[in-house]
């Protein structure tokens, strides 16, 4: 018995040592071929599905709120858009502390725990959706916690960037982010399907009856049909449990990147402390939105998050303060603007599109005999749950292509081209939204509306790859990870801004103004990208 215990102890000690890699030099071709490539590939292919589920849990509120409206939950359209926006705000805010996790706690420790934490909002959302009388504040809290999935992107990308050599940054980051982004599409396809069947039996409670028509990938579902909306939360537990184990037993901490992660329990404490700061400031941000405009509340949330991070005790403080050096580099700010253009658009439109389809095409103008015009329900409206997955699917699918092309021709050229496309497509989309919103038959505009959004998603997906390629070239090994995390954090506020802006403009009856505003920003990005990376005498030529 003693020998058996000794063997188990030796096995655990051996595994602990193998989880941490002391020597890592992937710019050395011999080392890369002998050891680095296999280790990096293994970590990448565990990271991808973990990130995919993070996106799924984070972005599930776009589909959930659409079905809540179809089931007659007692919340206004404005409240439902707010739930989607809260998830966007917290996911973006949590990316700020998550961008520092790898350097402080180690890749294996971080990816394991942040993946396991997704079980909390997944299970909680399932329980809350079992009862339509659940208070609105409970859904607000769960939407905020689902932002953990958004935060995970920053630590995931920072981690993977450390495993691959410079010439493969476009490929590695494109694969991790591109296939990870498929979490949005996976969610948009899977959630409507699992809501049609009681797949968890009595454990997940009974169904509710649709008060409005709904749909899935395979077709329309009429009002009066049973729906198990709670499955939208519970289904992710099926995948999260095995993935957490895969992260723990299959990933590595790189000691050259994380010199002192501490024991796993210590590393977990650091991670929870960092996310605790993000949750606290997200709550402050949500409250501030009730007092201030969105454009004041968001900077306040970001500045408060950065300020509190600098006050954290112990060995976290010097590590974070060292990484704050990225803010003195002008390229941090230029690449932040450009990543808002690309990823901010992708994630923002992913969050806002389902409910926008429901509101714009779910109603139509009716002209009375006296000439008065009122908005009434559209009995043949296209279902958001059937069609909204297409844009995010195209954007995620094409992201690795954007990284690959950028590796060949340079990231800035690709970014410039997609920026021009997004200016034109955004203006055209706004015009079509105006026509549809004011039409007696909005369905005639739906296919053009959807096609234009797919163009926007495709351009933003290609741009996601090109901007990350540029970051991988511009910054050194120590700054690259934190910059990836920071830029992705700020850009992720698109998941908050787009639902709020589009929701407000739809409520005001002028949905086109939201898209025209986005077009102005995209035109500004054209100028920023040209000035920093394409003009004669540019700071860094076409990275």
C-alpha positions as CSV (number, residue, x, y, z in Angstrom):
1,X,0.0,0.0,0.0
2,X,2.8,2.4,0.9
3,X,4.5,1.6,-2.5
4,X,1.3,2.3,-4.3
5,X,0.9,5.7,-2.6
6,X,4.5,6.5,-3.4
7,X,3.9,5.6,-7.1
8,X,0.9,7.9,-7.2
9,X,2.9,10.7,-5.6
10,X,5.7,10.3,-8.1
11,X,3.2,10.3,-11.0
12,X,1.6,13.5,-9.7
13,X,5.0,15.2,-9.2
14,X,6.1,14.1,-12.7
15,X,2.9,15.5,-14.2
16,X,3.3,18.8,-12.4
17,X,6.8,19.1,-13.8
18,X,5.7,18.2,-17.3
19,X,2.9,20.8,-17.2
20,X,5.6,23.5,-16.8
21,X,8.1,24.0,-19.6
22,X,11.4,25.7,-18.5
23,X,13.0,26.2,-21.9
24,X,11.0,27.6,-24.8
25,X,12.6,29.2,-27.9
26,X,10.4,28.7,-30.9
27,X,12.4,31.2,-33.0
28,X,15.1,28.5,-33.0
29,X,14.1,26.3,-36.0
30,X,15.8,23.2,-34.6
31,X,13.9,23.5,-31.3
32,X,10.7,24.2,-33.1
33,X,10.9,21.1,-35.2
34,X,12.2,18.9,-32.4
35,X,9.8,19.8,-29.6
36,X,8.1,23.2,-30.0
37,X,5.7,22.4,-32.9
38,X,4.1,19.3,-31.2
39,X,3.7,21.1,-27.9
40,X,2.3,24.3,-29.5
41,X,-0.1,22.3,-31.7
42,X,-1.5,20.3,-28.7
43,X,-2.1,23.5,-26.7
44,X,-3.7,25.1,-29.7
45,X,-6.2,22.3,-30.2
46,X,-7.3,22.3,-26.6
47,X,-7.5,26.1,-26.6
48,X,-9.7,26.3,-29.7
49,X,-12.8,24.4,-28.3
50,X,-12.3,26.1,-24.9
51,X,-12.5,29.5,-26.6
52,X,-15.4,28.3,-28.7
53,X,-17.5,27.6,-25.6
54,X,-16.5,30.9,-24.1
55,X,-17.9,32.7,-27.1
56,X,-21.0,30.5,-27.0
57,X,-21.8,31.2,-23.3
58,X,-21.0,34.9,-23.7
59,X,-23.1,35.5,-26.8
60,X,-26.0,33.2,-26.0
61,X,-28.1,36.2,-24.8
62,X,-28.8,37.3,-28.4
63,X,-30.7,34.1,-29.1
64,X,-32.1,33.7,-25.6
65,X,-33.7,37.2,-25.5
66,X,-35.2,36.6,-29.0
67,X,-36.9,33.4,-27.7
68,X,-37.9,35.1,-24.4
69,X,-39.8,37.6,-26.6
70,X,-41.4,34.7,-28.5
71,X,-42.5,33.1,-25.2
72,X,-44.0,36.2,-23.8
73,X,-41.6,36.8,-20.9
74,X,-42.8,40.0,-19.2
75,X,-39.9,42.2,-20.3
76,X,-39.8,45.1,-22.9
77,X,-37.8,45.1,-26.1
78,X,-35.5,47.7,-24.4
79,X,-34.9,45.4,-21.4
80,X,-34.1,42.5,-23.7
81,X,-31.6,44.5,-25.6
82,X,-30.2,45.6,-22.3
83,X,-29.5,41.9,-21.3
84,X,-27.5,41.4,-24.5
85,X,-25.6,44.7,-23.9
86,X,-24.8,43.8,-20.2
87,X,-23.2,40.5,-21.4
88,X,-21.2,42.6,-23.9
89,X,-20.1,45.1,-21.3
90,X,-18.9,42.5,-18.8
91,X,-17.2,40.4,-21.4
92,X,-15.3,43.4,-22.7
93,X,-14.4,44.6,-19.2
94,X,-13.3,41.2,-18.0
95,X,-10.9,41.0,-21.0
96,X,-8.8,43.8,-19.4
97,X,-7.7,41.8,-16.3
98,X,-7.7,38.6,-18.4
99,X,-5.1,40.1,-20.7
100,X,-2.6,40.0,-17.7
101,X,-3.4,36.4,-16.5
102,X,-1.0,34.4,-18.6
103,X,2.1,36.4,-17.4
104,X,1.0,36.1,-13.8
105,X,-0.7,32.7,-13.4
106,X,0.4,30.5,-16.4
107,X,-1.4,29.3,-19.5
108,X,-2.5,25.9,-18.3
109,X,-3.8,27.2,-14.9
110,X,-5.6,30.0,-16.6
111,X,-7.3,28.1,-19.4
112,X,-8.4,25.3,-17.1
113,X,-10.0,27.6,-14.5
114,X,-11.6,30.1,-16.9
115,X,-13.2,27.3,-18.8
116,X,-14.5,25.7,-15.6
117,X,-15.9,29.0,-14.5
118,X,-18.3,29.1,-17.5
119,X,-20.3,26.4,-15.8
120,X,-21.7,29.0,-13.4
121,X,-23.5,31.2,-15.9
122,X,-24.5,28.2,-18.0
123,X,-26.2,26.3,-15.2
124,X,-27.6,29.5,-13.6
125,X,-29.2,30.7,-16.9
126,X,-30.8,27.3,-17.4
127,X,-32.3,27.4,-13.9
128,X,-33.5,31.0,-14.3
129,X,-35.2,30.3,-17.6
130,X,-37.3,27.5,-16.2
131,X,-39.6,30.1,-14.7
132,X,-40.8,33.2,-16.7
133,X,-41.5,35.0,-13.4
134,X,-37.8,35.0,-12.6
135,X,-37.0,38.7,-11.6
136,X,-35.2,40.8,-14.2
137,X,-32.3,41.5,-11.9
138,X,-31.5,37.7,-11.9
139,X,-31.2,37.7,-15.6
140,X,-29.0,40.9,-15.4
141,X,-26.7,39.1,-13.0
142,X,-26.4,36.0,-15.2
143,X,-25.8,38.1,-18.3
144,X,-23.0,39.8,-16.5
145,X,-21.4,36.5,-15.4
146,X,-21.7,35.1,-18.9
147,X,-19.1,37.8,-19.7
148,X,-16.5,35.4,-18.3
149,X,-16.7,33.7,-21.7
150,X,-15.9,37.0,-23.4
151,X,-13.0,37.7,-21.0
152,X,-11.5,34.3,-21.8
153,X,-10.6,35.5,-25.3
154,X,-7.9,37.8,-24.0
155,X,-6.1,35.2,-22.0
156,X,-6.5,32.5,-24.7
157,X,-5.0,34.7,-27.4
158,X,-2.2,35.9,-25.1
159,X,-1.4,32.3,-24.3
160,X,-1.4,30.9,-27.9
161,X,0.7,33.8,-29.2
162,X,3.5,32.7,-26.9
163,X,3.6,29.1,-28.3
164,X,4.2,30.0,-32.0
165,X,7.1,31.6,-33.9
166,X,6.7,35.1,-35.4
167,X,6.2,33.9,-39.0
168,X,3.3,31.7,-37.9
169,X,1.5,34.3,-35.8
170,X,-1.2,35.0,-38.5
171,X,-1.9,31.2,-38.7
172,X,-1.9,30.5,-35.0
173,X,-3.9,33.5,-33.9
174,X,-6.2,33.2,-36.9
175,X,-7.0,29.5,-36.1
176,X,-7.5,30.1,-32.4
177,X,-9.6,33.2,-32.8
178,X,-11.3,32.2,-36.0
179,X,-12.4,28.7,-34.9
180,X,-13.0,30.1,-31.4
181,X,-15.4,32.6,-33.0
182,X,-17.4,29.7,-34.3
183,X,-18.7,29.6,-30.8
184,X,-21.1,32.3,-31.9
185,X,-22.3,30.3,-34.9
186,X,-22.4,27.1,-32.9
187,X,-24.6,28.7,-30.3
188,X,-26.8,30.4,-32.9
189,X,-27.5,27.0,-34.6
190,X,-27.5,24.7,-31.5
191,X,-29.6,26.8,-29.1
192,X,-32.7,27.0,-31.3
193,X,-32.5,23.2,-31.9
194,X,-32.1,22.2,-28.3
195,X,-35.0,24.4,-27.3
196,X,-37.4,22.3,-29.4
197,X,-36.8,19.0,-27.4
198,X,-36.8,18.1,-23.7
199,X,-33.4,16.5,-24.0
200,X,-32.6,16.6,-20.3
201,X,-36.0,15.2,-19.2
202,X,-37.4,16.0,-15.8
203,X,-34.1,17.3,-14.6
204,X,-34.5,20.5,-16.6
205,X,-38.2,21.1,-16.0
206,X,-41.1,21.3,-18.4
207,X,-41.7,23.2,-21.6
208,X,-43.4,26.6,-22.2
209,X,-45.8,27.5,-25.1
210,X,-44.7,29.9,-27.8
211,X,-46.9,33.0,-28.0
212,X,-45.2,34.0,-31.3
213,X,-43.7,32.0,-34.1
214,X,-40.1,31.0,-33.8
215,X,-37.7,28.9,-35.8
216,X,-34.6,26.8,-36.1
217,X,-32.0,26.2,-38.8
218,X,-34.4,23.7,-40.4
219,X,-37.5,25.8,-40.5
220,X,-40.3,27.8,-38.9
221,X,-42.0,26.9,-35.6
222,X,-45.5,28.1,-35.2
223,X,-47.0,29.8,-32.1
224,X,-48.5,27.3,-29.7
225,X,-45.6,24.9,-30.0
226,X,-43.8,23.7,-26.8
227,X,-40.3,25.1,-26.2
228,X,-37.6,24.3,-23.6
229,X,-35.8,27.6,-23.5
230,X,-33.9,26.5,-20.4
231,X,-31.9,24.1,-22.5
232,X,-30.1,27.2,-23.9
233,X,-28.1,27.3,-20.7
234,X,-27.9,23.6,-19.7
235,X,-26.6,22.3,-23.0
236,X,-23.1,23.9,-22.5
237,X,-22.5,21.8,-19.4
238,X,-22.3,18.7,-21.6
239,X,-19.1,20.1,-23.2
240,X,-17.6,22.2,-20.5
241,X,-16.9,19.4,-18.1
242,X,-14.7,17.3,-20.4
243,X,-13.0,20.4,-21.8
244,X,-12.0,21.5,-18.3
245,X,-10.3,18.2,-17.8
246,X,-8.6,18.4,-21.2
247,X,-7.2,21.8,-20.3
248,X,-5.8,20.6,-17.0
249,X,-4.1,17.4,-18.3
250,X,-3.2,18.6,-21.8
251,X,-1.9,22.1,-21.6
252,X,1.3,23.7,-20.4
253,X,2.7,26.7,-18.5
254,X,5.7,28.3,-20.2
255,X,8.1,29.4,-17.5
256,X,10.0,31.9,-19.8
257,X,6.6,33.7,-20.1
258,X,5.4,33.1,-16.6
259,X,8.5,32.9,-14.3
260,X,6.5,32.6,-11.1
261,X,2.9,31.2,-11.4
262,X,3.1,29.6,-7.9
263,X,1.3,26.4,-7.0
264,X,-2.0,25.8,-8.8
265,X,-4.1,27.0,-5.8
266,X,-2.0,30.3,-5.7
267,X,-2.4,30.7,-9.5
268,X,-6.2,30.2,-9.2
269,X,-6.3,32.8,-6.4
270,X,-4.6,35.3,-8.8
271,X,-7.0,34.5,-11.6
272,X,-10.1,34.9,-9.3
273,X,-8.7,38.1,-7.9
274,X,-8.3,39.6,-11.4
275,X,-11.7,38.5,-12.6
276,X,-13.2,39.8,-9.3
277,X,-11.9,43.2,-10.2
278,X,-13.6,42.9,-13.6
279,X,-16.9,41.8,-12.2
280,X,-16.9,44.6,-9.7
281,X,-16.2,47.3,-12.3
282,X,-18.8,45.7,-14.7
283,X,-21.4,46.2,-12.0
284,X,-20.3,49.8,-11.6
285,X,-20.5,50.2,-15.3
286,X,-24.1,48.8,-15.5
287,X,-25.1,51.2,-12.6
288,X,-23.3,54.1,-14.2
289,X,-25.4,53.6,-17.4
290,X,-28.4,54.6,-15.4
291,X,-26.9,58.0,-14.6
292,X,-24.5,58.7,-17.5
293,X,-24.5,58.4,-21.2
294,X,-23.0,55.3,-22.7
295,X,-20.0,57.3,-24.0
296,X,-19.1,58.4,-20.5
297,X,-20.0,55.2,-18.6
298,X,-17.7,53.0,-20.8
299,X,-14.5,55.0,-20.3
300,X,-15.3,55.3,-16.6
301,X,-15.5,51.5,-16.4
302,X,-12.2,51.0,-18.3
303,X,-10.3,53.5,-16.2
304,X,-11.7,52.2,-12.9
305,X,-10.7,48.6,-14.0
306,X,-7.1,49.7,-14.8
307,X,-6.9,51.7,-11.6
308,X,-8.0,48.8,-9.3
309,X,-5.7,46.4,-11.1
310,X,-2.7,48.6,-10.1
311,X,-3.8,48.4,-6.5
312,X,-3.9,44.6,-6.3
313,X,-1.5,43.3,-3.5
314,X,1.4,40.8,-3.6
315,X,3.4,39.8,-6.6
316,X,0.5,40.6,-8.9
317,X,1.2,44.4,-8.6
318,X,4.7,44.6,-10.0
319,X,3.8,42.1,-12.8
320,X,0.8,44.2,-13.9
321,X,2.7,47.5,-13.6
322,X,5.4,46.2,-15.8
323,X,2.9,45.3,-18.5
324,X,1.3,48.7,-18.2
325,X,4.3,49.8,-20.4
326,X,2.2,48.9,-23.4
327,X,0.2,52.1,-22.9
328,X,3.3,54.3,-23.7
329,X,3.5,52.7,-27.2
330,X,1.6,54.6,-29.8
331,X,1.0,51.4,-31.8
332,X,-1.1,50.0,-28.8
333,X,-3.6,52.8,-29.5
334,X,-3.6,52.7,-33.3
335,X,-4.1,48.9,-33.3
336,X,-6.8,49.3,-30.6
337,X,-8.8,51.5,-33.0
338,X,-8.3,49.1,-35.9
339,X,-9.3,46.1,-33.8
340,X,-12.5,47.9,-32.8
341,X,-13.1,48.2,-36.6
342,X,-12.8,44.4,-37.1
343,X,-13.6,42.4,-34.0
344,X,-15.8,45.1,-32.5
345,X,-18.0,45.0,-35.6
346,X,-18.0,41.2,-35.7
347,X,-19.0,40.7,-32.1
348,X,-21.3,43.7,-32.0
349,X,-23.3,42.6,-35.0
350,X,-23.4,39.0,-33.7
351,X,-25.0,40.3,-30.5
352,X,-27.5,42.7,-32.1
353,X,-28.6,41.0,-35.3
354,X,-31.0,38.3,-34.0
355,X,-33.2,40.8,-32.0
356,X,-32.9,43.4,-34.8
357,X,-34.3,40.9,-37.3
358,X,-37.2,40.2,-34.8
359,X,-38.0,43.9,-34.3
360,X,-37.5,45.3,-37.9
361,X,-39.1,42.4,-39.8
362,X,-41.4,41.1,-37.1
363,X,-43.6,44.2,-37.7
364,X,-44.8,46.2,-40.7
365,X,-46.6,49.4,-41.5
366,X,-50.3,49.2,-42.0
367,X,-52.2,52.1,-43.8
368,X,-55.7,52.6,-42.5
369,X,-58.6,53.9,-44.7
370,X,-58.1,57.4,-43.3
371,X,-54.4,57.3,-44.4
372,X,-53.0,56.9,-40.9
373,X,-50.0,54.5,-40.5
374,X,-49.4,52.2,-37.6
375,X,-47.0,49.3,-37.0
376,X,-48.6,45.9,-36.7
377,X,-47.3,42.3,-36.4
378,X,-46.0,40.8,-39.6
379,X,-47.6,37.3,-39.8
380,X,-45.0,36.0,-42.3
381,X,-41.9,37.5,-40.7
382,X,-38.6,35.6,-41.2
383,X,-37.4,34.0,-38.0
384,X,-34.2,35.4,-36.5
385,X,-33.4,32.0,-35.1
386,X,-33.4,30.5,-38.6
387,X,-31.2,33.1,-40.4
388,X,-29.1,35.1,-38.0
389,X,-26.3,32.4,-37.7
390,X,-25.2,33.0,-41.3
391,X,-23.2,36.2,-40.7
392,X,-21.2,35.0,-37.7
393,X,-20.6,31.7,-39.5
394,X,-19.0,33.5,-42.5
395,X,-17.0,35.9,-40.4
396,X,-15.6,33.1,-38.3
397,X,-14.9,30.8,-41.2
398,X,-13.0,33.5,-43.1
399,X,-10.9,34.8,-40.2
400,X,-8.0,32.2,-40.7
401,X,-8.0,33.1,-44.4
402,X,-7.5,36.8,-43.4
403,X,-4.5,35.7,-41.3
404,X,-3.1,33.6,-44.1
405,X,-3.4,36.3,-46.8
406,X,-1.9,38.9,-44.4
407,X,1.1,36.6,-43.8
408,X,1.6,36.7,-47.6
409,X,0.9,40.4,-48.5
410,X,1.0,42.2,-45.2
411,X,-1.6,43.0,-42.6
412,X,-2.1,46.7,-43.3
413,X,-3.0,46.3,-46.9
414,X,-5.7,43.8,-46.1
415,X,-7.0,46.0,-43.3
416,X,-7.3,49.0,-45.7
417,X,-9.2,47.0,-48.3
418,X,-11.8,45.6,-45.8
419,X,-12.2,49.0,-44.2
420,X,-13.3,50.5,-47.5
421,X,-15.7,47.6,-48.1
422,X,-17.2,48.1,-44.6
423,X,-17.8,51.8,-45.2
424,X,-19.8,51.1,-48.3
425,X,-21.7,48.1,-46.9
426,X,-22.6,49.9,-43.7
427,X,-24.2,52.8,-45.6
428,X,-26.1,50.4,-47.9
429,X,-27.3,48.3,-44.9
430,X,-28.6,51.4,-43.2
431,X,-30.5,52.4,-46.2
432,X,-32.1,49.0,-46.6
433,X,-33.0,48.9,-42.9
434,X,-34.8,52.3,-43.3
435,X,-36.8,50.9,-46.2
436,X,-37.7,47.7,-44.4
437,X,-38.7,49.5,-41.2
438,X,-41.1,51.8,-43.0
439,X,-42.5,49.2,-45.5
440,X,-46.0,47.7,-45.7
441,X,-44.1,44.5,-46.8
442,X,-40.7,44.4,-45.1
443,X,-40.1,40.8,-46.3
444,X,-39.1,42.0,-49.8
445,X,-36.0,43.6,-48.3
446,X,-34.9,40.8,-46.1
447,X,-32.6,38.9,-48.4
448,X,-30.8,42.1,-49.4
449,X,-30.5,43.1,-45.7
450,X,-29.1,39.6,-44.9
451,X,-26.7,39.7,-47.8
452,X,-25.3,43.1,-46.8
453,X,-24.8,41.9,-43.2
454,X,-22.9,38.9,-44.5
455,X,-20.6,41.2,-46.4
456,X,-20.0,43.1,-43.2
457,X,-19.3,40.0,-41.3
458,X,-17.0,38.6,-44.0
459,X,-15.0,41.9,-44.1
460,X,-14.7,42.1,-40.3
461,X,-13.6,38.4,-40.2
462,X,-10.8,39.0,-42.7
463,X,-9.8,42.1,-40.8
464,X,-9.7,40.1,-37.6
465,X,-6.9,38.1,-39.1
466,X,-5.1,41.0,-40.6
467,X,-5.0,43.1,-37.4
468,X,-3.8,40.2,-35.3
469,X,-1.1,39.5,-37.8
470,X,0.0,43.2,-37.6
471,X,0.1,43.0,-33.8
472,X,2.2,39.9,-33.9
473,X,4.8,41.7,-36.1
474,X,4.8,45.1,-34.5
475,X,5.3,44.1,-30.8
476,X,8.0,42.0,-29.1
477,X,7.4,38.8,-27.2
478,X,6.9,40.5,-23.8
479,X,4.4,43.1,-25.1
480,X,2.6,41.1,-27.7
481,X,0.4,39.1,-25.3
482,X,-0.8,42.1,-23.2
483,X,-1.4,44.1,-26.4
484,X,-3.5,41.3,-27.9
485,X,-5.5,41.2,-24.6
486,X,-5.9,44.9,-24.3
487,X,-7.0,45.5,-27.9
488,X,-9.4,42.6,-27.8
489,X,-10.8,44.0,-24.5
490,X,-11.6,47.4,-25.9
491,X,-12.9,46.0,-29.2
492,X,-15.2,43.6,-27.3
493,X,-17.2,46.7,-26.1
494,X,-18.7,46.4,-29.6
495,X,-20.9,43.6,-28.1
496,X,-22.2,46.3,-25.8
497,X,-22.3,49.3,-28.1
498,X,-23.9,47.7,-31.1
499,X,-27.0,46.3,-29.3
500,X,-27.4,49.6,-27.4
501,X,-27.0,51.9,-30.5
502,X,-29.1,49.7,-32.7
503,X,-31.7,49.1,-30.0
504,X,-32.0,52.9,-29.3
505,X,-32.3,53.8,-33.0
506,X,-34.8,51.1,-33.7
507,X,-36.9,52.3,-30.8
508,X,-36.7,55.8,-32.2
509,X,-37.8,54.6,-35.6
510,X,-34.5,55.4,-37.3
511,X,-32.5,52.2,-37.5
512,X,-30.5,53.5,-40.4
513,X,-28.7,56.1,-38.3
514,X,-26.9,53.4,-36.3
515,X,-25.3,52.0,-39.5
516,X,-24.5,55.5,-40.9
517,X,-22.7,56.2,-37.6
518,X,-20.7,53.0,-37.9
519,X,-19.8,54.0,-41.5
520,X,-18.3,57.2,-40.3
521,X,-16.1,55.3,-37.8
522,X,-15.0,52.9,-40.5
523,X,-13.9,55.8,-42.6
524,X,-11.8,57.2,-39.7
525,X,-10.1,53.8,-39.5
526,X,-9.1,54.0,-43.1
527,X,-7.2,57.2,-42.2
528,X,-5.6,55.7,-39.1
529,X,-4.4,52.6,-40.9
530,X,-3.0,54.6,-43.8
531,X,-1.2,57.1,-41.6
532,X,0.5,54.6,-39.3
533,X,1.2,51.7,-41.7
534,X,0.8,52.5,-45.4
535,X,1.8,56.1,-46.1
536,X,5.3,57.0,-47.3
537,X,7.4,57.2,-44.1
538,X,4.9,55.1,-42.1
539,X,6.0,54.2,-38.5
540,X,6.0,50.4,-39.5
541,X,5.5,49.7,-43.1
542,X,2.6,47.2,-43.9
543,X,3.1,44.9,-40.8
